[in-house]
């Protein structure tokens, strides 16, 4: 049974033999035998699992194991999972020789499970990106991604419509070029403050204009994205067209 650590839970991702019934099971790390193996950082042998307080007895009853070795798997100092080797035999229980063998193999096992963990992480990242793209492309508000210099990197269809310009005409241009002149310097200064780490969220409201003369009043929030190393990366600006609302307030 190969388990991956997912926050405070264990997720069983590969099984064989008597462990087949545990595939895709999730359970709290704190209530599993893995907790004790991880704390000791050594393969843990339990020669009699029946009634042992360290064992998840509900799962044990389902699988029918009578002895177990739990091998913690690490990537550097980080725990990434465990390998549980089970036996359902009353006569041939797992023993210290088996534990020592698995201890020798744990380096190879750790490398193998590390690759599985990386695959799971990449898949989760791909799913997150897909969800983001759905929200980005389908949002009713305008969304723009800016580089550290304030140039447009990406815009969604709603912002294209708001400014009356195609994405290919907006990408590469300065975001402040789409504000009325008297607001440009102030907004550029505030964007620079964000990139310097002064602010993480920047609310704003002001007139926008597009290349073909379309005008709009945008109200929105700009959020600073950080790179993996913690340094400032990009700014995501979310802008709502409140032109009609402003006209109603002024009438």
FENWO-V640932 format. One record per residue. N is the residue number from 1. RES is the residue in three letters. PHI is phi in degrees with one decimal (NA if undefined). OMEGA is omega in radians with two decimals (NA if undefined). Layout:
BEGIN
N RES PHI OMEGA
N RES PHI OMEGA
END
This chain:
BEGIN
1 UNK NA 3.09
2 UNK -105.2 -3.12
3 UNK -116.6 3.03
4 UNK -107.5 3.09
5 UNK -77.9 3.13
6 UNK -130.6 -3.07
7 UNK 67.4 3.13
8 UNK -101.0 3.14
9 UNK -123.7 2.98
10 UNK -107.4 -3.14
11 UNK -119.4 -3.12
12 UNK -77.8 -3.01
13 UNK -113.0 3.10
14 UNK -151.7 -3.10
15 UNK -144.7 3.00
16 UNK -156.8 3.10
17 UNK 62.8 -3.07
18 UNK -67.6 -3.13
19 UNK -82.8 -3.04
20 UNK -55.7 -3.10
21 UNK -71.9 -3.10
22 UNK -100.5 -3.08
23 UNK -58.2 3.11
24 UNK 71.0 3.12
25 UNK -72.1 3.05
26 UNK -124.4 3.10
27 UNK -152.7 -3.12
28 UNK -66.4 3.12
29 UNK -61.0 -3.09
30 UNK -64.5 -3.11
31 UNK -102.6 -3.09
32 UNK -121.5 3.10
33 UNK -65.7 3.14
34 UNK -57.8 -3.14
35 UNK -55.2 -3.08
36 UNK -73.0 3.11
37 UNK -67.5 -3.14
38 UNK -67.0 3.14
39 UNK -63.0 -3.14
40 UNK -82.8 -3.10
41 UNK 60.3 -3.14
42 UNK -137.7 3.02
43 UNK -56.7 -3.07
44 UNK -109.1 3.11
45 UNK -98.9 3.01
46 UNK -122.9 -3.03
47 UNK -78.2 3.09
48 UNK -139.5 -3.06
49 UNK -78.7 -3.08
50 UNK -67.6 3.10
51 UNK 83.6 -3.14
52 UNK -68.4 -3.03
53 UNK -67.4 -3.13
54 UNK -82.6 -3.05
55 UNK -94.7 2.97
56 UNK -73.3 -2.99
57 UNK -69.1 3.09
58 UNK -65.1 3.11
59 UNK -70.0 -3.14
60 UNK -61.0 3.13
61 UNK -63.4 -3.14
62 UNK -71.9 -3.07
63 UNK -90.9 3.10
64 UNK 82.2 -3.14
65 UNK -74.7 3.12
66 UNK -114.1 3.07
67 UNK -146.3 -3.02
68 UNK -154.8 2.90
69 UNK -125.6 3.13
70 UNK -110.7 -3.08
71 UNK -107.1 3.08
72 UNK -74.5 -3.12
73 UNK -119.1 -3.04
74 UNK -123.5 2.91
75 UNK -118.3 -2.93
76 UNK 57.8 3.14
77 UNK -95.7 -3.05
78 UNK -88.9 3.06
79 UNK -76.5 -3.14
80 UNK -116.7 3.14
81 UNK 169.2 3.10
82 UNK -143.1 2.94
83 UNK -113.2 3.08
84 UNK -107.4 3.07
85 UNK -104.8 -3.01
86 UNK -119.4 3.00
87 UNK -134.5 3.11
88 UNK -106.1 -3.10
89 UNK -86.6 3.03
90 UNK -81.2 -3.07
91 UNK -93.5 -3.09
92 UNK -116.6 -3.13
93 UNK -80.9 3.05
94 UNK -62.2 -3.04
95 UNK -135.1 -3.07
96 UNK -64.4 3.08
97 UNK -60.7 3.11
98 UNK -64.7 3.14
99 UNK -61.8 -3.14
100 UNK -65.6 3.09
101 UNK -62.8 3.13
102 UNK -68.5 3.09
103 UNK -63.4 3.10
104 UNK -64.9 -3.09
105 UNK -81.1 -3.00
106 UNK -62.3 3.11
107 UNK -64.2 3.12
108 UNK -66.1 -3.14
109 UNK -63.5 3.13
110 UNK -61.4 3.13
111 UNK -62.4 -3.13
112 UNK -66.0 -3.11
113 UNK -70.9 3.07
114 UNK -59.2 3.10
115 UNK -65.2 3.09
116 UNK -63.4 -3.14
117 UNK -61.9 3.11
118 UNK -65.6 3.09
119 UNK -63.9 3.12
120 UNK -61.0 -3.13
121 UNK -65.1 3.13
122 UNK -65.3 3.12
123 UNK -66.1 3.12
124 UNK -62.9 3.11
125 UNK -64.5 3.13
126 UNK -62.9 3.12
127 UNK -66.1 3.13
128 UNK -64.8 3.11
129 UNK -63.9 3.13
130 UNK -62.9 3.11
131 UNK -64.7 3.12
132 UNK -61.1 -3.11
133 UNK -62.6 3.12
134 UNK -61.8 3.13
135 UNK -67.7 -3.10
136 UNK -61.7 -3.07
137 UNK -75.4 -3.06
138 UNK -99.2 -3.08
139 UNK -65.1 3.10
140 UNK -82.4 3.08
141 UNK -96.1 3.10
142 UNK -76.0 3.11
143 UNK -131.9 3.12
144 UNK -136.3 3.04
145 UNK -106.2 -3.11
146 UNK -114.3 3.06
147 UNK -83.3 -3.10
148 UNK -57.7 3.12
149 UNK -91.3 3.12
150 UNK 88.5 3.11
151 UNK -85.7 -3.11
152 UNK -72.2 3.10
153 UNK -101.3 -3.05
154 UNK -158.4 3.07
155 UNK -133.0 3.09
156 UNK -97.0 -3.09
157 UNK -57.3 -3.12
158 UNK -63.2 3.13
159 UNK -73.5 3.04
160 UNK -56.7 -3.13
161 UNK -66.1 -3.11
162 UNK -62.2 -3.10
163 UNK -94.0 -3.13
164 UNK 67.2 -3.10
165 UNK -142.2 3.11
166 UNK -79.4 -3.12
167 UNK -55.9 -3.09
168 UNK -65.4 3.09
169 UNK -84.4 -3.10
170 UNK -91.1 -3.10
171 UNK -62.4 -3.13
172 UNK 95.9 3.12
173 UNK -83.4 3.07
174 UNK -74.3 -3.14
175 UNK -59.9 -3.10
176 UNK -67.6 3.08
177 UNK -65.5 -3.12
178 UNK -100.1 3.01
179 UNK -108.3 3.04
180 UNK -65.5 -2.92
181 UNK -54.5 -3.03
182 UNK -70.1 3.14
183 UNK -98.4 -2.95
184 UNK -64.2 -3.07
185 UNK -63.8 -3.13
186 UNK -63.6 -3.13
187 UNK -65.3 3.13
188 UNK -61.9 3.11
189 UNK -64.9 -3.12
190 UNK -71.3 3.05
191 UNK -63.9 3.11
192 UNK -63.4 3.09
193 UNK -62.1 3.11
194 UNK -62.4 -3.11
195 UNK -66.3 3.11
196 UNK -83.1 3.11
197 UNK 92.6 -3.10
198 UNK -73.5 -3.12
199 UNK -140.3 3.05
200 UNK -104.0 -3.13
201 UNK -129.5 -3.06
202 UNK -128.4 3.07
203 UNK -75.0 -3.11
204 UNK -155.5 3.05
205 UNK -150.1 3.13
206 UNK 178.3 -3.12
207 UNK -72.2 3.03
208 UNK -117.5 2.98
209 UNK -143.7 -3.11
210 UNK -104.6 -3.11
211 UNK -59.8 -3.11
212 UNK -102.7 3.02
213 UNK 92.4 3.13
214 UNK -69.6 -3.11
215 UNK -113.6 3.11
216 UNK -154.0 3.02
217 UNK -106.8 -3.09
218 UNK -107.2 3.02
219 UNK -123.7 -3.08
220 UNK -168.4 -3.11
221 UNK -135.6 3.06
222 UNK -113.3 -3.06
223 UNK -121.6 -3.13
224 UNK -86.2 3.02
225 UNK -92.1 3.10
226 UNK -108.2 3.06
227 UNK -75.2 -3.11
228 UNK -60.2 -3.14
229 UNK -85.5 3.10
230 UNK 91.1 -3.13
231 UNK -77.2 3.12
232 UNK -59.6 -3.09
233 UNK -117.8 -3.08
234 UNK -133.1 3.05
235 UNK -114.4 3.04
236 UNK -101.5 3.10
237 UNK -109.6 3.12
238 UNK -114.1 -2.94
239 UNK -126.2 3.09
240 UNK -103.4 3.09
241 UNK -80.0 -3.11
242 UNK -112.7 -3.11
243 UNK -57.3 -3.11
244 UNK -64.6 3.12
245 UNK -63.5 3.13
246 UNK -64.3 3.12
247 UNK -63.1 -3.14
248 UNK -65.9 3.13
249 UNK -66.7 -3.08
250 UNK -87.8 -3.09
251 UNK -85.9 NA
END
